[in-house]
Amino acid sequence: MEYLCSECSTQLSDFEIELNELYPVGKLYCEFCQSKHERKIIKKIAEDFANELDFYDFKK
């Protein structure tokens, strides 16, 4: 049976299928789409953390 990426519809390799089984996120993603989603999550976390530290920005 062929598994396709939920976002770009490319066929998943055996390695990508194994990664999706080990670390499920609810949808099947190829390696490229998975890293794209990870970058979005990392960016969101960094922005949220930076917003929490805004109280250190004293006015001069």
ChimeraX attribute file (.defattr): number of C-alpha atoms within 10 A of each C-alpha:
attribute: neighborCount
match mode: 1-to-1
recipient: residues
	/A:1	3
	/A:2	7
	/A:3	16
	/A:4	16
	/A:5	19
	/A:6	13
	/A:7	12
	/A:8	11
	/A:9	12
	/A:10	13
	/A:11	15
	/A:12	18
	/A:13	14
	/A:14	10
	/A:15	11
	/A:16	19
	/A:17	20
	/A:18	12
	/A:19	16
	/A:20	19
	/A:21	11
	/A:22	9
	/A:23	9
	/A:24	12
	/A:25	10
	/A:26	7
	/A:27	10
	/A:28	21
	/A:29	27
	/A:30	24
	/A:31	16
	/A:32	12
	/A:33	15
	/A:34	18
	/A:35	12
	/A:36	12
	/A:37	12
	/A:38	12
	/A:39	12
	/A:40	11
	/A:41	12
	/A:42	11
	/A:43	12
	/A:44	12
	/A:45	12
	/A:46	12
	/A:47	11
	/A:48	11
	/A:49	11
	/A:50	11
	/A:51	10
	/A:52	10
	/A:53	9
	/A:54	9
	/A:55	8
	/A:56	7
	/A:57	7
	/A:58	6
	/A:59	4
	/A:60	3
